[in-house]
Amino acid sequence: MVLALLVGVLALAIGGCACVVWASRGGPPWSRAVATATLAAADLIRGARKRRRRGLRGTSGGDGDGD
């Protein structure tokens, strides 16, 4: 069950990356929509990682910003 879920997520990621490349080369409108969704999801994940890292760094007390 877990393996099937991981394979599905991997397939979605590869398909999203393929749509980003295809849309950059002038693909159909649906590929541009999928590419936009893929890039937005990547930005959300990247932002969550940055917030989590800032939160971990802020609790250590050794970063010198007064927290």
N, C-alpha and C positions, 0 to 999 in steps of 0.2 A: 504494500500500500504506500509506504513512504517512498520507496524507489520509484513508483509510478508518478507520484507527486513531483519528485525531483526531476524526473525526465520531462515532465510537462512544463515545469518552470524553465528548464534548460532550452526546450524547444521554443517557448515564447521569447526567451532572451535572444536566441539565434535568429528567430524570425523578425524580431524588432530591429536587430542590427542590420539584417538584410534589407528591411524596408527603409532604414535611414540611408543606406548607400543607394538604393534604388530611387528614392525620392530626391536625393541630391543630384541624380542624373536625369531628372525630369520624368519620373514615373507617374502612374495614374493618381488621381486624387485620393483614393483610399490608401495608397501607400504613403502619401504625405500625411494623412491623418494618423496612421499607425506610427510613423516616424515622429510626429509631434508628441504623441502619447508616450512613446519610448523615451524620448529626450526629457520630457517632463518628469517621468518616473525616476530617471537617473538623477535629475536635479534634486528631487525630493529625498532620495536615498543619500546623496552626497551631503545635503543640508543636515539630515538627521545624524550622520556620522560626525559632522563638524560640531553640532550641538552637544552630542554625547561626549566627544573628546574634550570640549571646553568644560563641560560639567565635571568630568573626572579630574581634569587638571585643576579646577577651582577648589576641589575638596582636599587636595593634597596640602595646600597652604604654603607651598614652596615656590609659587610663581611670582611673588613680589608685588601683586596688585592690591594687597590689603585685605583679601578675603580670609 
